[in-house]
Amino acid sequence: MTFRVALLLLTTATCLTALPAAPAQEALPADPYADAPEVAPPVYRVRYEASSEPGALRYPVRYAVWVPPGVERLRGVIVHQHGCGTGSCKSGLTGAFDLHWQALAAAHDCALLSPSYEQPEQDDCRAWCDPRNGSAEAFLTALRDLGEASGHPELAEVPWALWGHSGGGVWAGGMTLLYPDRVAATWLRSGVPLVEKDDARLELNPHTLPEAALGVPMVCNLGTQEGVTVTDGRFSGVWPKNQVFFDAVRGAGGLIAVAIDPKTSHECGNQRYLAIPWFDVCLSHRLPESAGEPLRPMPTGDAHLADLRGQTAVPAADYAGDAAAANWLPNAEIAARWEEYVTNADVADVTPPPAPTNVRIEDGTLRWDAAADLQSGVRQFVIERDGEPLAQVPEKPTNPHGRPLFQGLQYSDTPLQPLRRAEFELPADLPTGAALTVRAVNSVGLSSEPSAPGN
């Protein structure tokens, strides 16, 4: 497929790229995606129109990328891929703004990229979630264009860490099988690629499982209500598909585990508190030490194994079962987190978050720069006046899908819109000369040290 690209960098750091127009009946009304957050550096965005070329992507798509401020050269890109349907596709509009995933990206000098495919609600999302249907080439084009727009042309060449939900898991897994030498690690929430013929959908072509993909650490993560303990209903087929994929990869020697959330169905729940530390370990081991070098192999000497639906992991040398059918976990730290997660859908954290920085007063509003705790994200901020609590932002954080978070959380693991700002409007009667500081509180309730006073 050949893209005809016309790149336009706007003052909002948005890039618009024109591709051949799609047939009129496939056009998507602009309304569901009209409220995309405004972008400015360090966030950049491209949008491609639908294509009518055979084999090309038939939907419009946006890609937004966050680049850690001050990074000289990117070492990789973390891709956060939404699932199927208009609601999930729309949720991808905020993925690059997620403070928790940004913390992971910044820790490894990686960019954070989130696509948003403009799929009509009733369409078959395999038109994009099978990367062979044009989305792989659109993604590669976006990396190149976003690299140019952001001043980081290496974005087109660096390794990928892939996270995907539902159809996004199908996409992330498919990309892993198509481009295994580019993928550092892959997390598949409630969706996996097809590696065997599906008798119910014989028109679908399964992927082949290349040997190189066996060296990519992977996790199949799903809710227990997706066919594990609830075996009927809309999502009951998720577990059987995960079993097929796991058996194929692990049976061939792949570095893969299953993590079953004991509390959820198809929503993402608290999975990020296992996924982000897991990615942290994988990226620490796999990203090249120097630009242009291949990914490093994942070490296996500290690996732990566990029964497929078990809750206890042991060092690989101590595992008494069939290793070729066991969950593979990279080390003792992740094994302990995995045990907590599959037992109660929670992961403990004993480390406080970083304190806010750059606290300042602008036109009667207190503002600060926020960074999330790598292990537990950020739940809220506490404003203090002369060391005493003045306010909380937000006052009462909520989250129907897991732990309350400052930015909220959508079904597909992205921040709510409108994006919440790190700011607080000061009371008009606030005494002059008061020392105003800000503390961050992570999702398990641990507080940071106070910031330097704002002025």
C-alpha positions as CSV (number, residue, x, y, z in Angstrom):
1,M,0.0,0.0,0.0
2,T,1.3,3.5,-0.9
3,F,0.3,6.4,1.3
4,R,0.0,9.8,-0.4
5,V,1.0,12.1,2.5
6,A,0.7,15.8,2.8
7,L,2.0,16.8,6.3
8,L,0.8,20.1,7.8
9,L,2.1,21.1,11.2
10,L,-0.3,23.4,13.0
11,T,0.2,25.7,15.9
12,T,-1.6,23.1,18.1
13,A,1.0,20.5,17.1
14,T,-1.7,18.6,15.2
15,C,-0.7,17.1,11.8
16,L,-3.4,16.3,9.2
17,T,-2.5,13.9,6.5
18,A,-4.8,13.3,3.5
19,L,-5.3,9.8,2.0
20,P,-7.7,8.7,-0.7
21,A,-11.3,9.2,0.3
22,A,-13.4,6.3,1.5
23,P,-16.7,5.4,-0.2
24,A,-19.5,7.5,1.1
25,Q,-21.3,4.7,2.8
26,E,-18.2,4.0,4.9
27,A,-17.8,7.6,6.1
28,L,-18.2,8.1,9.9
29,P,-20.0,11.2,11.2
30,A,-17.6,13.5,12.9
31,D,-19.6,13.9,16.1
32,P,-18.2,11.0,18.1
33,Y,-14.7,12.2,17.6
34,A,-15.2,15.9,17.4
35,D,-14.1,16.6,21.0
36,A,-10.6,15.3,20.7
37,P,-8.4,17.0,23.4
38,E,-6.3,19.9,22.1
39,V,-2.7,19.0,21.7
40,A,0.5,21.0,22.1
41,P,4.1,19.9,22.7
42,P,5.0,17.5,24.1
43,V,1.9,15.9,22.6
44,Y,1.6,15.6,18.8
45,R,-1.1,14.2,16.7
46,V,-1.7,13.0,13.1
47,R,-5.0,12.1,11.4
48,Y,-5.4,10.1,8.2
49,E,-8.5,9.9,6.2
50,A,-10.0,6.6,5.1
51,S,-8.7,4.9,2.0
52,S,-10.5,3.2,-0.8
53,E,-7.4,1.4,-2.0
54,P,-7.6,-2.4,-1.8
55,G,-5.9,-3.7,1.4
56,A,-5.7,-0.2,2.9
57,L,-7.3,1.0,6.1
58,R,-10.9,1.9,5.4
59,Y,-11.5,4.1,8.5
60,P,-10.1,7.5,9.4
61,V,-7.6,7.2,12.3
62,R,-5.8,9.6,14.7
63,Y,-2.5,8.8,16.4
64,A,-1.5,11.0,19.4
65,V,2.0,10.7,20.9
66,W,3.5,12.0,24.0
67,V,7.3,12.6,24.1
68,P,9.0,12.9,27.5
69,P,10.2,16.5,27.9
70,G,13.9,16.8,27.7
71,V,14.6,13.4,26.2
72,E,17.4,13.6,23.7
73,R,16.8,10.4,21.9
74,L,13.9,8.0,22.2
75,R,14.6,4.4,23.0
76,G,11.2,3.0,22.3
77,V,7.5,3.6,22.0
78,I,4.7,2.3,24.2
79,V,1.5,1.8,22.3
80,H,-1.8,1.8,24.1
81,Q,-4.4,0.4,21.8
82,H,-8.2,0.7,22.4
83,G,-10.8,-2.0,21.6
84,C,-13.8,-2.2,19.2
85,G,-16.8,0.0,18.8
86,T,-17.3,3.7,18.8
87,G,-17.1,4.2,22.6
88,S,-13.8,2.3,22.9
89,C,-12.4,3.9,19.7
90,K,-13.3,7.3,21.1
91,S,-11.6,6.4,24.4
92,G,-8.3,6.2,22.5
93,L,-8.3,10.0,22.1
94,T,-7.0,10.4,25.7
95,G,-4.5,7.6,25.9
96,A,-1.4,9.6,25.3
97,F,-2.4,12.0,28.1
98,D,-2.4,9.2,30.8
99,L,-0.1,10.3,33.6
100,H,0.5,6.7,34.8
101,W,1.5,5.3,31.4
102,Q,3.5,8.5,30.8
103,A,5.5,7.7,34.0
104,L,6.4,4.3,32.5
105,A,7.4,5.8,29.2
106,A,9.5,8.5,30.9
107,A,11.3,5.9,33.0
108,H,12.7,4.3,29.8
109,D,13.0,7.4,27.5
110,C,10.0,6.1,25.5
111,A,7.2,7.8,23.7
112,L,3.6,7.0,24.6
113,L,1.3,6.6,21.5
114,S,-2.5,6.0,21.5
115,P,-4.5,5.5,18.3
116,S,-8.2,6.2,17.8
117,Y,-9.8,4.4,14.9
118,E,-13.0,6.1,13.7
119,Q,-15.0,2.9,13.4
120,P,-18.8,3.0,13.0
121,E,-20.5,1.2,15.8
122,Q,-22.0,-1.7,13.8
123,D,-18.9,-2.4,11.6
124,D,-16.7,-5.4,12.0
125,C,-13.6,-4.1,13.8
126,R,-11.4,-6.6,12.1
127,A,-11.2,-4.0,9.4
128,W,-8.6,-2.4,11.7
129,C,-7.8,-4.8,14.5
130,D,-6.3,-7.3,12.0
131,P,-3.2,-5.3,11.2
132,R,-3.0,-7.0,7.8
133,N,-6.1,-4.9,6.8
134,G,-4.2,-1.7,6.5
135,S,-3.7,-0.6,10.1
136,A,-0.1,-1.9,10.3
137,E,0.9,0.3,7.4
138,A,-1.0,3.3,8.8
139,F,0.8,2.8,12.1
140,L,4.2,2.7,10.5
141,T,3.4,5.8,8.5
142,A,2.2,7.6,11.7
143,L,5.5,6.7,13.5
144,R,7.4,8.4,10.6
145,D,5.2,11.5,10.5
146,L,5.0,11.9,14.3
147,G,8.8,11.5,14.4
148,E,9.2,14.3,12.0
149,A,6.7,16.6,13.8
150,S,8.2,16.0,17.2
151,G,11.8,16.4,16.2
152,H,12.4,12.7,17.0
153,P,12.8,10.9,13.6
154,E,14.1,7.9,15.5
155,L,10.5,7.2,16.4
156,A,10.1,5.4,13.1
157,E,12.8,2.9,14.0
158,V,12.7,2.3,17.8
159,P,11.2,-0.9,19.4
160,W,7.6,-1.1,20.5
161,A,5.9,-2.2,23.7
162,L,2.3,-3.1,22.8
163,W,-0.7,-3.0,25.1
164,G,-4.1,-3.8,23.7
165,H,-7.7,-4.2,25.0
166,S,-10.2,-6.5,23.2
167,G,-9.8,-5.8,19.5
168,G,-6.7,-3.9,20.5
169,G,-5.4,-7.1,22.0
170,V,-6.0,-8.8,18.6
171,W,-4.1,-6.0,17.0
172,A,-1.2,-6.0,19.4
173,G,-0.9,-9.7,19.2
174,G,-1.1,-9.6,15.4
175,M,1.6,-7.0,15.3
176,T,3.8,-9.1,17.6
177,L,3.5,-12.1,15.2
178,L,4.1,-9.9,12.1
179,Y,7.0,-7.8,13.5
180,P,8.5,-9.9,16.4
181,D,11.9,-8.3,16.0
182,R,10.4,-4.8,16.7
183,V,8.4,-5.8,19.8
184,A,9.9,-5.7,23.3
185,A,6.8,-6.9,25.2
186,T,3.1,-7.4,24.6
187,W,0.1,-7.2,27.0
188,L,-3.1,-8.6,25.7
189,R,-6.2,-7.6,27.7
190,S,-9.3,-9.6,26.6
191,G,-8.2,-10.2,23.1
192,V,-5.7,-12.4,21.2
193,P,-4.8,-12.9,17.6
194,L,-6.0,-16.0,15.7
195,V,-3.4,-18.7,15.3
196,E,-5.7,-21.6,14.3
197,K,-8.7,-21.8,12.0
198,D,-11.9,-20.7,13.8
199,D,-14.7,-23.1,12.8
200,A,-17.2,-20.4,13.6
201,R,-15.6,-17.9,11.2
202,L,-13.8,-19.8,8.5
203,E,-13.4,-16.6,6.5
204,L,-10.7,-15.4,8.9
205,N,-7.1,-16.2,8.2
206,P,-5.0,-17.2,11.2
207,H,-1.5,-15.8,11.7
208,T,1.5,-18.0,11.7
209,L,3.6,-18.2,14.8
210,P,7.2,-17.2,13.9
211,E,10.0,-18.5,16.0
212,A,11.2,-14.9,16.8
213,A,7.9,-14.2,18.5
214,L,8.7,-16.9,21.1
215,G,11.3,-14.5,22.6
216,V,8.8,-11.7,23.1
217,P,7.4,-11.7,26.7
218,M,3.6,-11.7,26.6
219,V,0.7,-11.8,29.0
220,C,-2.9,-12.8,28.2
221,N,-5.0,-10.9,30.7
222,L,-8.8,-11.3,31.0
223,G,-11.6,-11.1,33.5
224,T,-12.9,-14.2,35.2
225,Q,-16.4,-13.5,33.8
226,E,-15.1,-13.8,30.3
227,G,-15.5,-17.5,30.1
228,V,-13.5,-18.7,33.1
229,T,-16.1,-18.8,35.8
230,V,-19.0,-17.3,33.8
231,T,-19.3,-19.5,30.8
232,D,-22.2,-17.9,29.0
233,G,-23.0,-14.4,27.7
234,R,-21.4,-12.0,25.4
235,F,-17.8,-12.4,26.5
236,S,-17.7,-16.1,27.3
237,G,-15.6,-16.9,24.2
238,V,-12.7,-14.8,25.4
239,W,-11.2,-17.5,27.6
240,P,-11.3,-20.3,25.1
241,K,-9.5,-18.1,22.5
242,N,-6.9,-17.2,25.1
243,Q,-6.3,-20.8,25.9
244,V,-5.7,-21.6,22.2
245,F,-3.2,-18.8,21.9
246,F,-1.5,-19.5,25.2
247,D,-1.1,-23.2,24.3
248,A,0.3,-22.4,20.9
249,V,2.9,-19.9,22.2
250,R,3.9,-21.6,25.5
251,G,3.9,-25.1,23.9
252,A,6.4,-23.9,21.4
253,G,8.6,-22.4,24.2
254,G,7.3,-18.9,24.3
255,L,7.6,-16.5,27.3
256,I,3.9,-16.1,28.1
257,A,1.6,-16.0,31.1
258,V,-2.1,-15.8,31.7
259,A,-3.3,-13.3,34.4
260,I,-7.0,-13.8,35.3
261,D,-8.7,-10.9,37.0
262,P,-11.0,-12.5,39.6
263,K,-13.4,-9.5,39.7
264,T,-14.1,-8.3,36.2
265,S,-15.6,-9.1,32.9
266,H,-14.5,-7.2,29.8
267,E,-13.6,-3.9,31.4
268,C,-10.0,-3.4,32.2
269,G,-10.3,-3.0,36.0
270,N,-7.1,-2.8,38.0
271,Q,-4.9,-4.5,35.4
272,R,-2.5,-1.5,35.0
273,Y,-1.1,-2.1,38.4
274,L,0.3,-5.4,37.2
275,A,0.8,-4.5,33.5
276,I,2.9,-1.3,34.1
277,P,5.4,-3.0,36.5
278,W,5.6,-5.9,34.2
279,F,6.4,-3.7,31.2
280,D,9.0,-1.9,33.5
281,V,10.9,-5.1,34.0
282,C,10.6,-6.2,30.4
283,L,11.8,-2.8,29.0
284,S,14.7,-2.7,31.5
285,H,16.0,-6.0,30.1
286,R,15.1,-5.8,26.4
287,L,15.6,-2.2,25.1
288,P,18.9,-1.9,23.3
289,E,21.7,-0.1,25.2
290,S,22.7,1.8,22.0
291,A,20.7,3.2,19.2
292,G,20.3,0.9,16.2
293,E,21.1,-2.3,18.0
294,P,18.6,-5.1,18.1
295,L,16.4,-5.9,21.1
296,R,18.2,-7.8,23.8
297,P,17.0,-11.3,24.7
298,M,14.8,-11.6,27.8
299,P,16.8,-13.3,30.6
300,T,15.3,-16.5,31.9
301,G,17.5,-17.3,34.9
302,D,15.1,-15.8,37.4
303,A,11.9,-17.0,35.8
304,H,9.0,-18.3,37.9
305,L,6.3,-20.7,36.8
306,A,2.7,-21.2,37.9
307,D,-0.2,-23.4,36.9
308,L,-2.4,-22.0,34.2
309,R,-5.2,-21.2,36.6
310,G,-3.2,-21.3,39.8
311,Q,-2.4,-18.5,42.2
312,T,1.1,-19.5,43.3
313,A,4.3,-19.1,41.4
314,V,7.7,-20.7,42.2
315,P,11.2,-20.5,40.7
316,A,11.3,-22.5,37.5
317,A,13.7,-25.0,38.9
318,D,11.2,-25.8,41.7
319,Y,8.2,-26.2,39.5
320,A,6.9,-29.8,39.5
321,G,4.4,-29.6,36.7
322,D,4.7,-29.4,32.9
323,A,6.7,-26.3,32.2
324,A,5.4,-26.2,28.6
325,A,1.9,-25.7,30.0
326,A,2.8,-23.3,32.8
327,N,2.6,-19.5,33.2
328,W,6.0,-17.9,32.6
329,L,6.8,-14.9,34.8
330,P,10.1,-13.0,34.4
331,N,11.3,-12.8,38.1
332,A,10.3,-13.0,41.7
333,E,9.0,-9.4,41.9
334,I,6.5,-9.9,39.1
335,A,5.6,-13.3,40.3
336,A,4.6,-11.8,43.7
337,R,2.6,-9.1,42.0
338,W,0.9,-11.7,39.7
339,E,0.0,-13.7,42.8
340,E,-1.7,-10.7,44.4
341,Y,-3.5,-9.8,41.2
342,V,-4.9,-13.2,40.4
343,T,-6.0,-13.6,44.0
344,N,-7.8,-10.4,44.7
345,A,-7.3,-8.1,41.6
346,D,-5.1,-5.8,43.6
347,V,-1.4,-5.2,43.8
348,A,0.2,-3.7,46.9
349,D,2.6,-0.7,46.8
350,V,4.7,0.6,49.7
351,T,6.5,3.4,47.8
352,P,5.2,7.0,48.0
353,P,4.7,9.0,44.7
354,P,6.9,11.8,43.5
355,A,6.1,15.3,44.8
356,P,4.6,17.8,42.3
357,T,7.0,20.3,40.8
358,N,6.8,23.8,39.3
359,V,4.1,25.0,41.7
360,R,3.0,28.5,40.7
361,I,0.2,31.0,41.0
362,E,-1.2,32.3,37.8
363,D,-4.2,34.7,37.8
364,G,-5.6,33.5,41.1
365,T,-5.1,29.8,40.2
366,L,-2.6,27.4,41.7
367,R,-1.0,25.2,39.1
368,W,1.6,22.5,39.2
369,D,3.3,19.8,37.1
370,A,2.2,16.3,37.9
371,A,4.0,13.0,37.6
372,A,2.4,9.8,38.6
373,D,3.8,7.0,40.8
374,L,5.1,4.3,38.5
375,Q,3.6,1.5,40.6
376,S,0.3,3.0,41.6
377,G,-0.5,6.1,39.5
378,V,-2.0,9.2,41.2
379,R,-5.4,9.4,42.9
380,Q,-5.5,13.1,43.9
381,F,-3.6,16.1,45.0
382,V,-3.7,17.7,48.4
383,I,-3.3,21.5,48.6
384,E,-1.8,22.7,51.8
385,R,-1.6,26.3,53.3
386,D,1.2,26.7,55.8
387,G,1.4,22.9,56.1
388,E,-2.3,22.4,56.8
389,P,-4.8,20.9,54.3
390,L,-6.7,23.4,52.3
391,A,-8.3,21.4,49.5
392,Q,-8.2,18.1,47.6
393,V,-8.2,17.9,43.8
394,P,-10.4,16.2,43.0
395,E,-12.4,16.4,46.2
396,K,-13.7,12.8,45.9
397,P,-12.1,10.8,43.0
398,T,-14.2,8.0,41.6
399,N,-13.7,5.1,39.2
400,P,-16.4,2.5,38.5
401,H,-13.7,0.3,36.9
402,G,-11.1,0.1,39.6
403,R,-9.2,2.3,42.0
404,P,-10.1,6.0,42.0
405,L,-7.7,8.0,39.9
406,F,-7.0,11.7,39.4
407,Q,-7.8,11.5,35.7
408,G,-10.6,9.0,36.1
409,L,-10.6,5.8,34.0
410,Q,-12.7,4.7,31.1
411,Y,-13.7,1.2,30.3
412,S,-10.7,0.8,28.0
413,D,-8.1,2.1,30.5
414,T,-7.8,5.7,29.4
415,P,-8.5,9.1,31.1
416,L,-11.9,10.6,31.1
417,Q,-12.8,13.6,29.0
418,P,-12.6,16.5,29.6
419,L,-9.0,15.9,30.8
420,R,-8.7,17.1,34.4
421,R,-6.1,19.8,34.9
422,A,-3.5,20.0,37.7
423,E,-4.9,23.3,39.1
424,F,-6.9,24.8,41.9
425,E,-8.8,28.1,41.9
426,L,-7.7,29.9,45.1
427,P,-10.3,31.3,47.4
428,A,-10.7,35.1,47.1
429,D,-10.3,35.5,50.9
430,L,-7.0,33.5,51.1
431,P,-4.6,35.5,53.3
432,T,-1.7,37.0,51.5
433,G,1.7,35.5,52.2
434,A,0.4,32.0,52.8
435,A,2.8,29.2,51.9
436,L,1.0,27.0,49.4
437,T,2.3,23.5,48.7
438,V,1.0,20.4,46.9
439,R,1.2,16.7,47.8
440,A,0.5,13.9,45.4
441,V,-1.5,10.8,46.7
442,N,-1.2,7.6,44.8
443,S,-4.0,5.0,44.2
444,V,-3.2,3.1,47.4
445,G,-3.3,6.3,49.6
446,L,0.4,7.0,50.1
447,S,1.3,10.6,50.1
448,S,4.4,12.3,48.6
449,E,6.5,14.9,50.4
450,P,5.1,18.4,50.0
451,S,6.2,20.4,46.9
452,A,8.3,23.5,47.1
453,P,6.0,26.5,47.9
454,G,4.3,28.1,44.9
455,N,4.5,31.8,44.2
